[in-house]
Amino acid sequence: MCFITYYTNEHLNEYYMTRSIEIVKRHYALREDKDYKMPSRATSHSAGYDFYNLTGEDILIPAGEWSKAITTFHKASMAQDEVLKIYPRSSFGFKHQTVLVNSVGIIDSDYYNNEQNEGEIYVKFWNYGDKEMVIPAGTAFCQGIFQKYLITDSDSFDGQLRCGGIGSTT
């Protein structure tokens, strides 16, 4: 048996949305800063896009404590069946005993351009070590990896559409 499904161009554009990382509108002025860095891959075989400390100052995380929410100044768009996973730089755990508070940041496709914060990506670190952690201004502090995901064959979404930012789907 063969099934043929017809999609409108509008549906295809929504489903196959181009994948991108963009600066959040309220931070557009940063683009003029000579030290501004767009998230980028370090090598041609790197899976992750490095996000940089663009705060203009060093970020200090005291020993045994959590950082404040740190903005990446960016948002990400992707297809409906994709997710952006945010991880700390691998050296943070090995050299500095520092991890993300939520282990892995999950950025869903509908987080992009949400009403609450335009999809701005934030991270929080936990320094479980015995020395203060310093993230110098301009250095990479986390990385994002785009991935496809699957849903169950019996999935029947009947929830609400996202209308907010961090934690809005709970």
C-alpha positions in Angstrom: 0.0 0.0 0.0 1.3 3.4 -0.9 0.4 6.7 0.8 1.0 10.1 -0.8 0.9 13.2 1.3 0.7 16.6 -0.2 2.2 19.5 1.7 1.8 23.2 1.0 4.9 25.3 0.6 4.0 27.0 3.8 4.1 23.7 5.7 7.4 22.7 4.1 9.0 26.0 5.0 7.9 25.6 8.6 9.1 22.0 8.8 12.4 22.5 6.9 13.2 25.8 8.5 16.8 26.7 8.0 19.1 26.1 10.9 20.7 29.2 12.2 22.2 31.0 15.2 21.3 34.7 15.4 21.9 37.5 17.7 18.9 38.5 19.8 17.4 41.9 18.6 17.9 43.7 21.9 21.7 42.9 21.6 22.1 44.1 18.0 24.5 46.9 19.1 27.0 44.2 20.1 27.6 43.5 16.4 29.5 46.8 16.2 31.9 45.8 19.0 35.3 44.8 17.7 35.4 41.9 20.2 32.0 40.4 19.1 32.1 36.8 18.0 29.3 34.9 16.4 29.0 31.3 17.7 31.3 29.1 15.5 32.8 25.7 15.2 36.5 25.5 16.1 37.5 23.1 13.3 35.8 21.6 10.2 35.1 18.4 12.2 33.7 20.1 15.4 30.2 19.1 16.2 29.6 22.0 18.5 29.2 25.7 18.0 31.2 27.6 20.6 29.4 30.4 22.4 31.6 33.2 23.7 31.5 35.3 26.9 30.3 38.6 25.3 29.5 40.3 28.6 32.5 42.5 28.3 33.9 41.3 31.7 35.2 38.1 33.2 32.6 35.8 34.7 33.5 34.6 38.2 32.0 31.5 39.7 33.0 31.0 43.3 34.0 27.5 44.6 31.0 25.4 45.5 28.5 27.8 44.0 26.2 28.4 41.0 26.7 31.2 38.6 24.0 33.7 37.7 22.1 33.0 34.5 24.6 33.9 31.8 23.3 35.0 28.5 24.8 33.8 25.2 23.2 36.9 23.5 21.9 34.5 20.8 18.9 32.5 19.7 18.7 29.5 17.4 16.2 28.4 14.7 15.8 24.8 13.5 13.4 22.4 12.0 10.5 21.0 14.1 12.3 17.6 14.5 15.5 19.1 15.7 16.9 20.3 19.1 19.9 22.4 20.1 21.7 20.8 23.0 23.9 23.0 25.1 26.9 21.6 26.8 29.8 23.2 28.8 33.2 23.2 27.2 34.7 19.8 27.9 37.7 21.4 29.7 35.4 22.9 32.3 34.7 19.5 33.9 38.3 18.2 33.5 40.2 21.3 34.6 37.8 23.3 36.6 35.2 20.9 38.2 32.4 23.0 36.6 29.2 21.7 34.9 25.9 23.0 33.7 23.3 23.2 36.5 20.8 21.3 34.3 23.5 18.9 32.9 22.4 19.5 29.3 20.5 22.6 28.1 17.7 21.6 25.7 16.6 24.3 23.2 13.4 23.2 21.4 12.5 24.5 18.0 9.5 26.5 19.3 11.7 28.3 21.9 12.9 30.5 18.9 11.2 33.9 18.9 8.9 33.1 21.9 6.9 36.0 23.3 8.8 36.2 26.6 12.4 36.5 25.6 12.7 36.0 21.8 14.4 32.7 22.4 17.5 34.1 24.1 19.7 31.2 25.3 21.0 31.3 28.8 23.2 28.9 30.8 24.0 28.4 34.5 27.1 26.7 35.8 27.8 24.9 39.1 31.4 25.1 40.3 31.7 21.9 42.4 35.4 22.4 42.8 37.4 24.1 45.6 38.8 27.0 43.5 37.0 30.0 41.9 36.3 29.5 38.2 37.0 32.4 35.9 35.6 32.7 32.4 37.6 35.5 30.7 35.7 37.9 28.5 35.7 36.8 24.9 36.5 33.2 25.6 34.2 30.2 24.6 32.3 28.9 27.6 29.6 26.5 26.2 28.9 24.7 22.9 25.7 23.9 21.1 25.1 20.8 19.0 22.1 20.5 16.7 20.5 17.1 16.6 17.5 15.4 15.1 15.1 13.6 17.4 12.3 11.0 17.1 8.9 10.8 18.6 6.8 7.6 19.3 4.5 6.3 16.6 1.6 6.7 19.0 2.5 10.4 19.9 -0.6 12.5 19.9 0.3 16.0 21.0 -2.6 17.7 22.8 -0.8 20.3 24.9 -0.5 24.0 24.5 1.8 25.9 22.2 4.8 27.6 23.8 4.1 31.2 24.8 7.0 31.8 27.1 10.7 31.3 27.7 12.7 29.2 30.1 10.6 26.6 31.9 7.4 27.6 30.1 6.5 24.0 29.1 6.2 22.7 32.6 
